[in-house]
């Protein structure tokens, strides 16, 4: 363990403020601490440069330290950053969000998606006076709060009665949701899921991601998300879409626009402000107004009350980020890059006869890769080896988050690094990966024991 990791673990539980940044998530040659980021690159304390695909845990979709966005944030800092009453930029940002997202009549800003999803669950329970939450099992993270963590394997500290209030269903398997609704119809308050993650919503017999540059499926037709929406509407269940990752990456109006659905409540975060801290819960007026102060005859919902929720610098960055996305056609550009990345890297894997063991998959705007062993099973050992070798070749790829500053030069660098890394991957399939790995094997975030 290096000195920086030791120092971090001494004063911070887990060594970082989100478990995805922890030392157990990365191979031993990963930079333990970073000094800065610029464009598509990160730098360690020795100013060593790495091409990055982590992009601030997917929060950066334009590029680190983008000049115009930084300037917009600094402009608001110079105006006071956090005032005693609502600020001008707070109203501007709220109007921008509600005009941009078709399903949003009102919005409440906060600092992270976890808080926003919990606020949405509270609103839903207040709206229909029910207690059960149904969340998608296949989507890895919704909140650090009890209602979600109690439904994971890391449930220590959560009371048993809380654990029983969250049930799960499978993405693209509508029957698993129907069974829960049939059994608990009068108790289900809300259904919570992402619009898409590794797969797109199933349209008739078409399941998974088509892998094309432009998806030609007709999402105006009946598909999985539309079925979820219909079940919710027919049973007075609040339909919550968590667009923390998909928002402003799938489409400027959210993945919900692309998939032609209108949730009751939406969550946005991550790429809202190119790395600045802002998230929101937004939705229909009849639900959102439960957290208001205007209806004198209605019992109040104490929705969100955060000193820094409408911090002016972050909202200034949000407004400029949206302007930048519009002006530079960022969404299409990033999807095109993702398509080229998948195509080039998968060709290398195929040429090396590794395409059964390593491949890029998923929507081009947010691809993912799989590391399989000689039995074609997901392998943390092979993942460790891949991460280690990519870092050795100057590319930091814990996952694939694409930004506007990923260009042809970055694509070529990635392809060269991947070709070198996969040559060793192929050797490891024959002789075993452990002999090539220096240091411990990476671990999953959600595990019961250290």
JOSUL-V214717 format. One record per residue. RES is the residue in one letter. SS is DSSP state (@ for helix, = for strand, . for the rest). NEAR is the number of other ideal C-beta (glycine too) atoms within 12 Angstrom. Layout:
res:RES ss:SS near:NEAR
res:RES ss:SS near:NEAR
//
This chain:
res:X ss:. near:16
res:X ss:. near:20
res:X ss:@ near:12
res:X ss:@ near:23
res:X ss:@ near:27
res:X ss:@ near:15
res:X ss:@ near:17
res:X ss:@ near:22
res:X ss:@ near:21
res:X ss:@ near:13
res:X ss:@ near:13
res:X ss:. near:19
res:X ss:@ near:13
res:X ss:@ near:22
res:X ss:@ near:27
res:X ss:. near:25
res:X ss:. near:16
res:X ss:. near:22
res:X ss:@ near:27
res:X ss:@ near:27
res:X ss:@ near:25
res:X ss:. near:27
res:X ss:@ near:30
res:X ss:@ near:29
res:X ss:@ near:33
res:X ss:. near:37
res:X ss:. near:35
res:X ss:. near:24
res:X ss:. near:27
res:X ss:. near:37
res:X ss:. near:32
res:X ss:. near:30
res:X ss:. near:26
res:X ss:= near:28
res:X ss:= near:19
res:X ss:= near:19
res:X ss:= near:31
res:X ss:= near:25
res:X ss:= near:27
res:X ss:. near:40
res:X ss:= near:34
res:X ss:= near:36
res:X ss:= near:24
res:X ss:= near:24
res:X ss:. near:16
res:X ss:. near:13
res:X ss:. near:14
res:X ss:. near:21
res:X ss:= near:24
res:X ss:= near:39
res:X ss:= near:39
res:X ss:= near:42
res:X ss:. near:43
res:X ss:. near:36
res:X ss:@ near:40
res:X ss:@ near:34
res:X ss:@ near:31
res:X ss:@ near:36
res:X ss:. near:39
res:X ss:. near:40
res:X ss:. near:47
res:X ss:. near:46
res:X ss:. near:37
res:X ss:= near:35
res:X ss:. near:27
res:X ss:. near:34
res:X ss:@ near:19
res:X ss:@ near:25
res:X ss:@ near:41
res:X ss:@ near:27
res:X ss:@ near:20
res:X ss:@ near:32
res:X ss:@ near:33
res:X ss:@ near:21
res:X ss:@ near:22
res:X ss:@ near:34
res:X ss:@ near:22
res:X ss:. near:13
res:X ss:. near:20
res:X ss:. near:17
res:X ss:. near:24
res:X ss:. near:22
res:X ss:. near:18
res:X ss:. near:8
res:X ss:. near:10
res:X ss:. near:17
res:X ss:. near:27
res:X ss:@ near:20
res:X ss:@ near:34
res:X ss:@ near:33
res:X ss:@ near:19
res:X ss:@ near:26
res:X ss:@ near:41
res:X ss:@ near:30
res:X ss:@ near:21
res:X ss:@ near:32
res:X ss:@ near:43
res:X ss:@ near:27
res:X ss:@ near:18
res:X ss:@ near:32
res:X ss:. near:37
res:X ss:. near:23
res:X ss:. near:38
res:X ss:. near:36
res:X ss:. near:25
res:X ss:= near:30
res:X ss:= near:43
res:X ss:= near:42
res:X ss:= near:47
res:X ss:= near:37
res:X ss:. near:28
res:X ss:. near:37
res:X ss:@ near:42
res:X ss:@ near:28
res:X ss:@ near:33
res:X ss:@ near:44
res:X ss:@ near:44
res:X ss:@ near:35
res:X ss:@ near:46
res:X ss:@ near:56
res:X ss:@ near:43
res:X ss:@ near:33
res:X ss:@ near:40
res:X ss:@ near:42
res:X ss:@ near:31
res:X ss:@ near:29
res:X ss:@ near:33
res:X ss:@ near:28
res:X ss:. near:17
res:X ss:. near:25
res:X ss:. near:24
res:X ss:= near:35
res:X ss:= near:43
res:X ss:= near:43
res:X ss:= near:44
res:X ss:= near:41
res:X ss:. near:27
res:X ss:. near:21
res:X ss:. near:35
res:X ss:. near:28
res:X ss:. near:35
res:X ss:. near:45
res:X ss:. near:36
res:X ss:. near:25
res:X ss:. near:30
res:X ss:@ near:27
res:X ss:@ near:38
res:X ss:@ near:37
res:X ss:@ near:28
res:X ss:. near:28
res:X ss:. near:32
res:X ss:. near:30
res:X ss:. near:17
res:X ss:. near:24
res:X ss:. near:21
res:X ss:. near:16
res:X ss:. near:14
res:X ss:. near:22
res:X ss:. near:14
res:X ss:@ near:12
res:X ss:@ near:12
res:X ss:@ near:20
res:X ss:@ near:24
res:X ss:. near:19
res:X ss:. near:28
res:X ss:= near:39
res:X ss:= near:31
res:X ss:= near:27
res:X ss:= near:34
res:X ss:. near:25
res:X ss:. near:32
res:X ss:. near:34
res:X ss:. near:23
res:X ss:@ near:29
res:X ss:@ near:16
res:X ss:@ near:27
res:X ss:@ near:37
res:X ss:@ near:25
res:X ss:@ near:19
res:X ss:@ near:31
res:X ss:@ near:32
res:X ss:@ near:15
res:X ss:@ near:16
res:X ss:@ near:25
res:X ss:. near:22
res:X ss:. near:16
res:X ss:. near:25
res:X ss:= near:39
res:X ss:= near:39
res:X ss:= near:48
res:X ss:= near:49
res:X ss:= near:53
res:X ss:= near:51
res:X ss:. near:47
res:X ss:. near:49
res:X ss:. near:43
res:X ss:. near:36
res:X ss:. near:28
res:X ss:. near:33
res:X ss:. near:36
res:X ss:. near:43
res:X ss:. near:29
res:X ss:= near:27
res:X ss:. near:16
res:X ss:. near:12
res:X ss:= near:23
res:X ss:. near:20
res:X ss:. near:22
res:X ss:. near:31
res:X ss:. near:23
res:X ss:. near:26
res:X ss:. near:19
res:X ss:. near:20
res:X ss:. near:16
res:X ss:. near:29
res:X ss:. near:12
res:X ss:. near:29
res:X ss:. near:16
res:X ss:. near:29
res:X ss:. near:14
res:X ss:. near:18
res:X ss:. near:23
res:X ss:. near:31
res:X ss:@ near:40
res:X ss:@ near:41
res:X ss:@ near:28
res:X ss:@ near:32
res:X ss:@ near:46
res:X ss:@ near:32
res:X ss:@ near:22
res:X ss:@ near:31
res:X ss:@ near:37
res:X ss:@ near:20
res:X ss:@ near:15
res:X ss:. near:28
res:X ss:. near:23
res:X ss:. near:35
res:X ss:= near:41
res:X ss:= near:41
res:X ss:= near:50
res:X ss:= near:49
res:X ss:= near:46
res:X ss:= near:51
res:X ss:. near:44
res:X ss:. near:41
res:X ss:. near:44
res:X ss:= near:50
res:X ss:. near:48
res:X ss:. near:48
res:X ss:. near:40
res:X ss:= near:33
res:X ss:. near:36
res:X ss:. near:32
res:X ss:. near:40
res:X ss:@ near:41
res:X ss:@ near:43
res:X ss:@ near:29
res:X ss:@ near:34
res:X ss:. near:39
res:X ss:. near:26
res:X ss:. near:35
res:X ss:. near:29
res:X ss:. near:45
res:X ss:. near:40
res:X ss:= near:51
res:X ss:= near:53
res:X ss:= near:52
res:X ss:= near:53
res:X ss:. near:46
res:X ss:@ near:40
res:X ss:@ near:48
res:X ss:@ near:51
res:X ss:. near:47
res:X ss:. near:45
res:X ss:. near:36
res:X ss:. near:42
res:X ss:. near:31
res:X ss:. near:50
res:X ss:= near:46
res:X ss:= near:51
res:X ss:= near:52
res:X ss:= near:47
res:X ss:= near:42
res:X ss:. near:30
res:X ss:@ near:22
res:X ss:@ near:20
res:X ss:@ near:38
res:X ss:@ near:36
res:X ss:@ near:22
res:X ss:@ near:35
res:X ss:@ near:33
res:X ss:. near:22
res:X ss:. near:13
res:X ss:. near:13
res:X ss:. near:15
res:X ss:. near:8
res:X ss:. near:6
res:X ss:. near:15
res:X ss:. near:12
res:X ss:. near:17
res:X ss:. near:27
res:X ss:. near:16
res:X ss:. near:35
res:X ss:. near:31
res:X ss:. near:17
res:X ss:. near:24
res:X ss:. near:14
res:X ss:. near:24
res:X ss:. near:31
res:X ss:. near:38
res:X ss:. near:32
res:X ss:@ near:35
res:X ss:@ near:35
res:X ss:@ near:41
res:X ss:@ near:47
res:X ss:@ near:38
res:X ss:@ near:40
res:X ss:@ near:46
res:X ss:@ near:40
res:X ss:@ near:36
res:X ss:@ near:45
res:X ss:@ near:38
res:X ss:@ near:26
res:X ss:@ near:33
res:X ss:@ near:35
res:X ss:@ near:20
res:X ss:@ near:16
res:X ss:@ near:24
res:X ss:. near:16
res:X ss:@ near:35
res:X ss:@ near:37
res:X ss:@ near:23
res:X ss:@ near:28
res:X ss:@ near:41
res:X ss:@ near:31
res:X ss:@ near:25
res:X ss:@ near:36
res:X ss:@ near:40
res:X ss:@ near:31
res:X ss:@ near:27
res:X ss:@ near:42
res:X ss:@ near:37
res:X ss:@ near:23
res:X ss:@ near:27
res:X ss:@ near:40
res:X ss:@ near:28
res:X ss:@ near:20
res:X ss:@ near:29
res:X ss:@ near:32
res:X ss:@ near:19
res:X ss:@ near:18
res:X ss:. near:25
res:X ss:. near:16
res:X ss:. near:36
res:X ss:. near:23
res:X ss:. near:20
res:X ss:. near:31
res:X ss:= near:41
res:X ss:= near:30
res:X ss:= near:40
res:X ss:= near:29
res:X ss:. near:34
res:X ss:. near:41
res:X ss:@ near:34
res:X ss:@ near:42
res:X ss:@ near:43
res:X ss:. near:36
res:X ss:= near:35
res:X ss:= near:37
res:X ss:= near:28
res:X ss:= near:39
res:X ss:= near:27
res:X ss:. near:27
res:X ss:. near:21
res:X ss:. near:11
res:X ss:. near:17
res:X ss:. near:15
res:X ss:= near:17
res:X ss:. near:27
res:X ss:@ near:26
res:X ss:@ near:30
res:X ss:@ near:39
res:X ss:@ near:36
res:X ss:@ near:35
res:X ss:@ near:40
res:X ss:@ near:47
res:X ss:@ near:39
res:X ss:@ near:37
res:X ss:@ near:36
res:X ss:@ near:42
res:X ss:@ near:35
res:X ss:@ near:26
res:X ss:. near:26
res:X ss:. near:29
res:X ss:= near:38
res:X ss:= near:41
res:X ss:. near:42
res:X ss:. near:34
res:X ss:. near:33
res:X ss:. near:39
res:X ss:. near:39
res:X ss:. near:46
res:X ss:. near:48
res:X ss:. near:36
res:X ss:. near:35
res:X ss:. near:38
res:X ss:. near:23
res:X ss:@ near:17
res:X ss:@ near:16
res:X ss:@ near:33
res:X ss:@ near:28
res:X ss:@ near:20
res:X ss:@ near:29
res:X ss:@ near:39
res:X ss:@ near:30
res:X ss:@ near:22
res:X ss:@ near:33
res:X ss:@ near:41
res:X ss:@ near:27
res:X ss:@ near:25
res:X ss:@ near:39
res:X ss:@ near:37
res:X ss:@ near:25
res:X ss:@ near:29
res:X ss:@ near:42
res:X ss:@ near:29
res:X ss:@ near:20
res:X ss:@ near:32
res:X ss:@ near:28
res:X ss:@ near:16
res:X ss:@ near:14
res:X ss:. near:17
res:X ss:. near:33
res:X ss:@ near:19
res:X ss:@ near:13
res:X ss:@ near:27
res:X ss:. near:28
res:X ss:. near:19
res:X ss:. near:24
res:X ss:. near:22
res:X ss:. near:24
res:X ss:. near:32
res:X ss:. near:23
res:X ss:. near:22
res:X ss:. near:27
res:X ss:. near:20
res:X ss:. near:18
res:X ss:. near:12
res:X ss:. near:10
res:X ss:. near:17
//
